[in-house]
């Protein structure tokens, strides 16, 4: 069965306290290869049958209206993985 993956991230202009905490942990562990960490959400929507343009449009609508909070988050990806 195909799966549609939706990725949601905090808006870039907003603080990301979880990302800051992980970034601080990296520093304490001596990990210095990364300059910033942002933490988002990933949703996997399983589809019965074929993923048509209508199904993909519905996934985008649900991502914008239900899976994300448009005030503080952006939907950054909606893609089909087989």
Biopython code that builds the backbone (N, CA, C, O; Angstrom):
import numpy as np
from Bio.PDB.StructureBuilder import StructureBuilder

atoms = [
    (1, "UNK", "N", (0.834, -1.176, 0.000)),
    (1, "UNK", "CA", (0.000, 0.000, 0.000)),
    (1, "UNK", "C", (0.882, 1.244, 0.000)),
    (1, "UNK", "O", (1.852, 1.324, 0.754)),
    (2, "UNK", "N", (0.543, 2.210, -0.845)),
    (2, "UNK", "CA", (1.334, 3.444, -0.865)),
    (2, "UNK", "C", (1.113, 4.277, 0.394)),
    (2, "UNK", "O", (0.087, 4.173, 1.066)),
    (3, "UNK", "N", (2.099, 5.096, 0.685)),
    (3, "UNK", "CA", (2.049, 5.980, 1.839)),
    (3, "UNK", "C", (2.369, 7.395, 1.390)),
    (3, "UNK", "O", (3.277, 7.615, 0.588)),
    (4, "UNK", "N", (1.618, 8.345, 1.911)),
    (4, "UNK", "CA", (1.908, 9.754, 1.682)),
    (4, "UNK", "C", (2.558, 10.277, 2.961)),
    (4, "UNK", "O", (2.005, 10.139, 4.053)),
    (5, "UNK", "N", (3.732, 10.874, 2.811)),
    (5, "UNK", "CA", (4.467, 11.415, 3.952)),
    (5, "UNK", "C", (4.300, 12.933, 3.961)),
    (5, "UNK", "O", (4.542, 13.605, 2.958)),
    (6, "UNK", "N", (3.883, 13.455, 5.105)),
    (6, "UNK", "CA", (3.709, 14.890, 5.294)),
    (6, "UNK", "C", (4.715, 15.349, 6.348)),
    (6, "UNK", "O", (4.752, 14.817, 7.457)),
    (7, "UNK", "N", (5.530, 16.345, 5.988)),
    (7, "UNK", "CA", (6.503, 16.909, 6.920)),
    (7, "UNK", "C", (6.073, 18.322, 7.298)),
    (7, "UNK", "O", (5.766, 19.147, 6.437)),
    (8, "UNK", "N", (6.059, 18.583, 8.602)),
    (8, "UNK", "CA", (5.655, 19.881, 9.137)),
    (8, "UNK", "C", (6.786, 20.400, 10.015)),
    (8, "UNK", "O", (7.322, 19.670, 10.848)),
    (9, "UNK", "N", (7.144, 21.672, 9.821)),
    (9, "UNK", "CA", (8.222, 22.288, 10.602)),
    (9, "UNK", "C", (7.736, 23.590, 11.215)),
    (9, "UNK", "O", (6.838, 24.239, 10.678)),
    (10, "UNK", "N", (8.330, 23.972, 12.340)),
    (10, "UNK", "CA", (8.006, 25.284, 12.898)),
    (10, "UNK", "C", (8.427, 26.367, 11.906)),
    (10, "UNK", "O", (9.418, 26.206, 11.193)),
    (11, "UNK", "N", (7.686, 27.457, 11.858)),
    (11, "UNK", "CA", (8.057, 28.564, 10.980)),
    (11, "UNK", "C", (9.471, 29.021, 11.331)),
    (11, "UNK", "O", (9.849, 29.038, 12.502)),
    (12, "UNK", "N", (10.241, 29.388, 10.325)),
    (12, "UNK", "CA", (11.658, 29.713, 10.527)),
    (12, "UNK", "C", (11.862, 30.920, 11.438)),
    (12, "UNK", "O", (12.891, 31.023, 12.106)),
    (13, "UNK", "N", (10.896, 31.829, 11.471)),
    (13, "UNK", "CA", (11.071, 33.019, 12.308)),
    (13, "UNK", "C", (10.745, 32.781, 13.784)),
    (13, "UNK", "O", (10.961, 33.662, 14.616)),
    (14, "UNK", "N", (10.229, 31.598, 14.109)),
    (14, "UNK", "CA", (9.878, 31.286, 15.490)),
    (14, "UNK", "C", (10.992, 30.495, 16.175)),
    (14, "UNK", "O", (11.730, 29.749, 15.531)),
    (15, "UNK", "N", (11.098, 30.669, 17.478)),
    (15, "UNK", "CA", (12.051, 29.882, 18.253)),
    (15, "UNK", "C", (11.610, 28.419, 18.275)),
    (15, "UNK", "O", (10.417, 28.117, 18.236)),
    (16, "UNK", "N", (12.578, 27.530, 18.339)),
    (16, "UNK", "CA", (12.314, 26.097, 18.422)),
    (16, "UNK", "C", (13.006, 25.580, 19.688)),
    (16, "UNK", "O", (14.169, 25.177, 19.635)),
    (17, "UNK", "N", (12.293, 25.588, 20.836)),
    (17, "UNK", "CA", (12.937, 25.192, 22.090)),
    (17, "UNK", "C", (13.476, 23.764, 22.077)),
    (17, "UNK", "O", (14.527, 23.497, 22.659)),
    (18, "UNK", "N", (12.776, 22.851, 21.426)),
    (18, "UNK", "CA", (13.273, 21.467, 21.362)),
    (18, "UNK", "C", (14.573, 21.416, 20.564)),
    (18, "UNK", "O", (15.526, 20.744, 20.961)),
    (19, "UNK", "N", (14.608, 22.119, 19.453)),
    (19, "UNK", "CA", (15.823, 22.159, 18.645)),
    (19, "UNK", "C", (16.984, 22.766, 19.410)),
    (19, "UNK", "O", (18.113, 22.284, 19.319)),
    (20, "UNK", "N", (16.710, 23.830, 20.169)),
    (20, "UNK", "CA", (17.759, 24.460, 20.985)),
    (20, "UNK", "C", (18.286, 23.493, 22.037)),
    (20, "UNK", "O", (19.488, 23.455, 22.298)),
    (21, "UNK", "N", (17.394, 22.709, 22.643)),
    (21, "UNK", "CA", (17.811, 21.730, 23.650)),
    (21, "UNK", "C", (18.726, 20.671, 23.029)),
    (21, "UNK", "O", (19.743, 20.299, 23.614)),
    (22, "UNK", "N", (18.357, 20.193, 21.846)),
    (22, "UNK", "CA", (19.190, 19.190, 21.173)),
    (22, "UNK", "C", (20.529, 19.804, 20.771)),
    (22, "UNK", "O", (21.575, 19.169, 20.905)),
    (23, "UNK", "N", (20.490, 21.032, 20.282)),
    (23, "UNK", "CA", (21.726, 21.720, 19.906)),
    (23, "UNK", "C", (22.658, 21.863, 21.114)),
    (23, "UNK", "O", (23.868, 21.674, 20.993)),
    (24, "UNK", "N", (22.087, 22.198, 22.280)),
    (24, "UNK", "CA", (22.873, 22.280, 23.501)),
    (24, "UNK", "C", (23.463, 20.946, 23.897)),
    (24, "UNK", "O", (24.603, 20.874, 24.357)),
    (25, "UNK", "N", (22.677, 19.872, 23.716)),
    (25, "UNK", "CA", (23.177, 18.528, 24.029)),
    (25, "UNK", "C", (24.324, 18.159, 23.098)),
    (25, "UNK", "O", (25.306, 17.556, 23.531)),
    (26, "UNK", "N", (24.208, 18.518, 21.819)),
    (26, "UNK", "CA", (25.306, 18.259, 20.883)),
    (26, "UNK", "C", (26.587, 18.934, 21.377)),
    (26, "UNK", "O", (27.659, 18.329, 21.378)),
    (27, "UNK", "N", (26.460, 20.187, 21.793)),
    (27, "UNK", "CA", (27.636, 20.929, 22.260)),
    (27, "UNK", "C", (28.273, 20.235, 23.468)),
    (27, "UNK", "O", (29.494, 20.113, 23.554)),
    (28, "UNK", "N", (27.433, 19.788, 24.389)),
    (28, "UNK", "CA", (27.952, 19.103, 25.578)),
    (28, "UNK", "C", (28.616, 17.777, 25.228)),
    (28, "UNK", "O", (29.525, 17.331, 25.929)),
    (29, "UNK", "N", (28.167, 17.148, 24.149)),
    (29, "UNK", "CA", (28.727, 15.861, 23.733)),
    (29, "UNK", "C", (29.917, 16.013, 22.789)),
    (29, "UNK", "O", (30.508, 15.025, 22.355)),
    (30, "UNK", "N", (30.258, 17.258, 22.479)),
    (30, "UNK", "CA", (31.396, 17.493, 21.595)),
    (30, "UNK", "C", (31.065, 17.367, 20.122)),
    (30, "UNK", "O", (31.969, 17.284, 19.291)),
    (31, "UNK", "N", (29.792, 17.351, 19.786)),
    (31, "UNK", "CA", (29.380, 17.290, 18.380)),
    (31, "UNK", "C", (29.353, 18.723, 17.864)),
    (31, "UNK", "O", (28.539, 19.533, 18.307)),
    (32, "UNK", "N", (30.246, 19.033, 16.923)),
    (32, "UNK", "CA", (30.319, 20.411, 16.455)),
    (32, "UNK", "C", (30.120, 20.554, 14.946)),
    (32, "UNK", "O", (30.367, 21.624, 14.389)),
    (33, "UNK", "N", (29.682, 19.504, 14.291)),
    (33, "UNK", "CA", (29.493, 19.543, 12.845)),
    (33, "UNK", "C", (28.217, 20.275, 12.427)),
    (33, "UNK", "O", (28.056, 20.613, 11.255)),
    (34, "UNK", "N", (27.312, 20.524, 13.375)),
    (34, "UNK", "CA", (26.017, 21.103, 13.046)),
    (34, "UNK", "C", (25.860, 22.453, 13.739)),
    (34, "UNK", "O", (26.192, 22.594, 14.916)),
    (35, "UNK", "N", (25.359, 23.430, 13.019)),
    (35, "UNK", "CA", (25.238, 24.775, 13.580)),
    (35, "UNK", "C", (23.857, 25.056, 14.148)),
    (35, "UNK", "O", (23.702, 25.981, 14.945)),
    (36, "UNK", "N", (22.850, 24.283, 13.761)),
    (36, "UNK", "CA", (21.492, 24.529, 14.231)),
    (36, "UNK", "C", (20.690, 23.240, 14.130)),
    (36, "UNK", "O", (20.977, 22.383, 13.294)),
    (37, "UNK", "N", (19.697, 23.112, 14.975)),
    (37, "UNK", "CA", (18.791, 21.962, 14.950)),
    (37, "UNK", "C", (17.362, 22.499, 15.006)),
    (37, "UNK", "O", (17.054, 23.345, 15.846)),
    (38, "UNK", "N", (16.491, 22.022, 14.127)),
    (38, "UNK", "CA", (15.070, 22.347, 14.170)),
    (38, "UNK", "C", (14.326, 21.020, 14.165)),
    (38, "UNK", "O", (14.664, 20.111, 13.407)),
    (39, "UNK", "N", (13.324, 20.918, 15.005)),
    (39, "UNK", "CA", (12.585, 19.676, 15.146)),
    (39, "UNK", "C", (11.166, 19.887, 14.633)),
    (39, "UNK", "O", (10.497, 20.854, 14.997)),
    (40, "UNK", "N", (10.721, 18.973, 13.787)),
    (40, "UNK", "CA", (9.384, 19.052, 13.220)),
    (40, "UNK", "C", (8.610, 17.769, 13.461)),
    (40, "UNK", "O", (8.920, 16.978, 14.352)),
    (41, "UNK", "N", (7.589, 17.596, 12.628)),
    (41, "UNK", "CA", (6.726, 16.418, 12.742)),
    (41, "UNK", "C", (6.630, 15.733, 11.383)),
    (41, "UNK", "O", (6.678, 16.381, 10.338)),
    (42, "UNK", "N", (6.495, 14.425, 11.418)),
    (42, "UNK", "CA", (6.315, 13.625, 10.201)),
    (42, "UNK", "C", (5.054, 12.798, 10.381)),
    (42, "UNK", "O", (4.871, 12.136, 11.402)),
    (43, "UNK", "N", (4.189, 12.844, 9.379)),
    (43, "UNK", "CA", (2.963, 12.052, 9.378)),
    (43, "UNK", "C", (3.015, 11.098, 8.193)),
    (43, "UNK", "O", (3.432, 11.485, 7.101)),
    (44, "UNK", "N", (2.595, 9.855, 8.399)),
    (44, "UNK", "CA", (2.516, 8.874, 7.319)),
    (44, "UNK", "C", (1.057, 8.487, 7.135)),
    (44, "UNK", "O", (0.431, 7.928, 8.036)),
    (45, "UNK", "N", (0.526, 8.789, 5.960)),
    (45, "UNK", "CA", (-0.869, 8.510, 5.635)),
    (45, "UNK", "C", (-0.909, 7.337, 4.663)),
    (45, "UNK", "O", (-0.456, 7.463, 3.525)),
    (46, "UNK", "N", (-1.441, 6.208, 5.091)),
    (46, "UNK", "CA", (-1.527, 5.015, 4.247)),
    (46, "UNK", "C", (-2.758, 5.119, 3.356)),
    (46, "UNK", "O", (-3.833, 5.524, 3.801)),
    (47, "UNK", "N", (-2.584, 4.748, 2.100)),
    (47, "UNK", "CA", (-3.645, 4.879, 1.102)),
    (47, "UNK", "C", (-4.050, 3.501, 0.596)),
    (47, "UNK", "O", (-3.200, 2.679, 0.256)),
    (48, "UNK", "N", (-5.347, 3.260, 0.550)),
    (48, "UNK", "CA", (-5.868, 2.052, -0.095)),
    (48, "UNK", "C", (-5.927, 2.319, -1.585)),
    (48, "UNK", "O", (-6.588, 3.263, -2.019)),
    (49, "UNK", "N", (-5.252, 1.509, -2.368)),
    (49, "UNK", "CA", (-5.306, 1.685, -3.815)),
    (49, "UNK", "C", (-4.296, 2.706, -4.309)),
    (49, "UNK", "O", (-3.271, 2.951, -3.674)),
    (50, "UNK", "N", (-4.607, 3.293, -5.455)),
    (50, "UNK", "CA", (-3.704, 4.200, -6.157)),
    (50, "UNK", "C", (-3.756, 5.610, -5.572)),
    (50, "UNK", "O", (-4.804, 6.073, -5.123)),
    (51, "UNK", "N", (-2.612, 6.275, -5.587)),
    (51, "UNK", "CA", (-2.565, 7.677, -5.166)),
    (51, "UNK", "C", (-2.792, 8.535, -6.412)),
    (51, "UNK", "O", (-1.889, 8.735, -7.224)),
    (52, "UNK", "N", (-4.011, 9.031, -6.537)),
    (52, "UNK", "CA", (-4.368, 9.889, -7.660)),
    (52, "UNK", "C", (-4.096, 11.349, -7.289)),
    (52, "UNK", "O", (-3.768, 11.657, -6.143)),
    (53, "UNK", "N", (-4.236, 12.233, -8.261)),
    (53, "UNK", "CA", (-4.091, 13.665, -7.985)),
    (53, "UNK", "C", (-5.118, 14.128, -6.964)),
    (53, "UNK", "O", (-4.825, 15.000, -6.146)),
    (54, "UNK", "N", (-6.335, 13.549, -7.001)),
    (54, "UNK", "CA", (-7.370, 13.910, -6.025)),
    (54, "UNK", "C", (-6.966, 13.490, -4.608)),
    (54, "UNK", "O", (-7.179, 14.237, -3.653)),
    (55, "UNK", "N", (-6.391, 12.314, -4.477)),
    (55, "UNK", "CA", (-5.945, 11.834, -3.163)),
    (55, "UNK", "C", (-4.803, 12.715, -2.655)),
    (55, "UNK", "O", (-4.768, 13.073, -1.478)),
    (56, "UNK", "N", (-3.884, 13.058, -3.529)),
    (56, "UNK", "CA", (-2.769, 13.910, -3.140)),
    (56, "UNK", "C", (-3.265, 15.308, -2.752)),
    (56, "UNK", "O", (-2.761, 15.903, -1.799)),
    (57, "UNK", "N", (-4.232, 15.821, -3.474)),
    (57, "UNK", "CA", (-4.817, 17.126, -3.130)),
    (57, "UNK", "C", (-5.498, 17.064, -1.766)),
    (57, "UNK", "O", (-5.403, 18.008, -0.982)),
    (58, "UNK", "N", (-6.176, 15.970, -1.483)),
    (58, "UNK", "CA", (-6.817, 15.797, -0.170)),
    (58, "UNK", "C", (-5.767, 15.733, 0.942)),
    (58, "UNK", "O", (-5.968, 16.287, 2.023)),
    (59, "UNK", "N", (-4.653, 15.058, 0.673)),
    (59, "UNK", "CA", (-3.563, 14.997, 1.657)),
    (59, "UNK", "C", (-3.009, 16.387, 1.929)),
    (59, "UNK", "O", (-2.729, 16.728, 3.078)),
    (60, "UNK", "N", (-2.847, 17.192, 0.883)),
    (60, "UNK", "CA", (-2.356, 18.568, 1.065)),
    (60, "UNK", "C", (-3.349, 19.398, 1.872)),
    (60, "UNK", "O", (-2.949, 20.186, 2.729)),
    (61, "UNK", "N", (-4.641, 19.224, 1.603)),
    (61, "UNK", "CA", (-5.672, 19.962, 2.335)),
    (61, "UNK", "C", (-5.648, 19.577, 3.806)),
    (61, "UNK", "O", (-5.661, 20.443, 4.681)),
    (62, "UNK", "N", (-5.614, 18.267, 4.079)),
    (62, "UNK", "CA", (-5.588, 17.787, 5.464)),
    (62, "UNK", "C", (-4.315, 18.255, 6.170)),
    (62, "UNK", "O", (-4.350, 18.618, 7.346)),
    (63, "UNK", "N", (-3.207, 18.246, 5.457)),
    (63, "UNK", "CA", (-1.947, 18.705, 6.048)),
    (63, "UNK", "C", (-2.054, 20.166, 6.477)),
    (63, "UNK", "O", (-1.599, 20.536, 7.559)),
    (64, "UNK", "N", (-2.654, 20.986, 5.630)),
    (64, "UNK", "CA", (-2.767, 22.415, 5.931)),
    (64, "UNK", "C", (-3.807, 22.710, 6.998)),
    (64, "UNK", "O", (-3.620, 23.615, 7.812)),
    (65, "UNK", "N", (-4.905, 21.954, 7.005)),
    (65, "UNK", "CA", (-6.032, 22.269, 7.893)),
    (65, "UNK", "C", (-6.041, 21.496, 9.207)),
    (65, "UNK", "O", (-6.582, 21.979, 10.201)),
    (66, "UNK", "N", (-5.448, 20.302, 9.225)),
    (66, "UNK", "CA", (-5.556, 19.446, 10.404)),
    (66, "UNK", "C", (-4.201, 19.113, 11.018)),
    (66, "UNK", "O", (-4.043, 19.176, 12.237)),
    (67, "UNK", "N", (-3.229, 18.762, 10.195)),
    (67, "UNK", "CA", (-1.959, 18.262, 10.718)),
    (67, "UNK", "C", (-0.990, 19.358, 11.145)),
    (67, "UNK", "O", (-0.022, 19.094, 11.857)),
    (68, "UNK", "N", (-1.253, 20.587, 10.710)),
    (68, "UNK", "CA", (-0.365, 21.688, 11.069)),
    (68, "UNK", "C", (-1.161, 22.860, 11.621)),
    (68, "UNK", "O", (-2.357, 23.004, 11.368)),
    (69, "UNK", "N", (-0.469, 23.680, 12.374)),
    (69, "UNK", "CA", (-1.041, 24.920, 12.893)),
    (69, "UNK", "C", (-0.425, 26.043, 12.066)),
    (69, "UNK", "O", (0.742, 26.385, 12.256)),
    (70, "UNK", "N", (-1.196, 26.614, 11.156)),
    (70, "UNK", "CA", (-0.652, 27.577, 10.195)),
    (70, "UNK", "C", (-0.089, 28.837, 10.848)),
    (70, "UNK", "O", (0.651, 29.581, 10.204)),
    (71, "UNK", "N", (-0.419, 29.086, 12.090)),
    (71, "UNK", "CA", (0.119, 30.261, 12.784)),
    (71, "UNK", "C", (1.598, 30.060, 13.114)),
    (71, "UNK", "O", (2.386, 31.003, 13.043)),
    (72, "UNK", "N", (1.971, 28.836, 13.473)),
    (72, "UNK", "CA", (3.344, 28.599, 13.931)),
    (72, "UNK", "C", (4.103, 27.551, 13.123)),
    (72, "UNK", "O", (5.291, 27.334, 13.360)),
    (73, "UNK", "N", (3.428, 26.891, 12.164)),
    (73, "UNK", "CA", (4.079, 25.808, 11.418)),
    (73, "UNK", "C", (3.853, 25.963, 9.916)),
    (73, "UNK", "O", (2.888, 26.580, 9.467)),
    (74, "UNK", "N", (4.786, 25.375, 9.154)),
    (74, "UNK", "CA", (4.657, 25.280, 7.697)),
    (74, "UNK", "C", (4.659, 23.820, 7.293)),
    (74, "UNK", "O", (5.409, 23.016, 7.846)),
    (75, "UNK", "N", (3.824, 23.479, 6.332)),
    (75, "UNK", "CA", (3.895, 22.156, 5.713)),
    (75, "UNK", "C", (5.020, 22.267, 4.684)),
    (75, "UNK", "O", (4.914, 23.031, 3.725)),
    (76, "UNK", "N", (6.086, 21.511, 4.883)),
    (76, "UNK", "CA", (7.256, 21.645, 4.015)),
    (76, "UNK", "C", (7.380, 20.516, 3.002)),
    (76, "UNK", "O", (8.223, 20.574, 2.107)),
    (77, "UNK", "N", (6.549, 19.494, 3.136)),
    (77, "UNK", "CA", (6.600, 18.406, 2.170)),
    (77, "UNK", "C", (5.397, 17.505, 2.239)),
    (77, "UNK", "O", (4.927, 17.147, 3.319)),
    (78, "UNK", "N", (4.898, 17.138, 1.058)),
    (78, "UNK", "CA", (3.866, 16.124, 0.918)),
    (78, "UNK", "C", (4.306, 15.266, -0.255)),
    (78, "UNK", "O", (4.278, 15.711, -1.402)),
    (79, "UNK", "N", (4.714, 14.034, 0.034)),
    (79, "UNK", "CA", (5.234, 13.184, -1.039)),
    (79, "UNK", "C", (4.758, 11.745, -0.868)),
    (79, "UNK", "O", (4.436, 11.295, 0.232)),
    (80, "UNK", "N", (4.726, 11.052, -1.986)),
    (80, "UNK", "CA", (4.316, 9.648, -1.996)),
    (80, "UNK", "C", (5.556, 8.782, -1.904)),
    (80, "UNK", "O", (6.512, 8.977, -2.655)),
    (81, "UNK", "N", (5.545, 7.827, -0.988)),
    (81, "UNK", "CA", (6.594, 6.815, -0.912)),
    (81, "UNK", "C", (5.919, 5.465, -1.095)),
    (81, "UNK", "O", (4.859, 5.208, -0.525)),
    (82, "UNK", "N", (6.520, 4.633, -1.869)),
    (82, "UNK", "CA", (5.902, 3.321, -2.160)),
    (82, "UNK", "C", (6.360, 2.295, -1.165)),
    (82, "UNK", "O", (5.953, 1.136, -1.241)),
]
sb = StructureBuilder()
sb.init_structure("model")
sb.init_model(0)
sb.init_chain("A")
sb.init_seg("    ")
for serial, (resi, resn, name, xyz) in enumerate(atoms, 1):
    if name == "N":
        sb.init_residue(resn, " ", resi, " ")
    sb.init_atom(name, np.array(xyz, "f"), 0.0, 1.0, " ", f" {name:<3s}", serial, name[0])
structure = sb.get_structure()
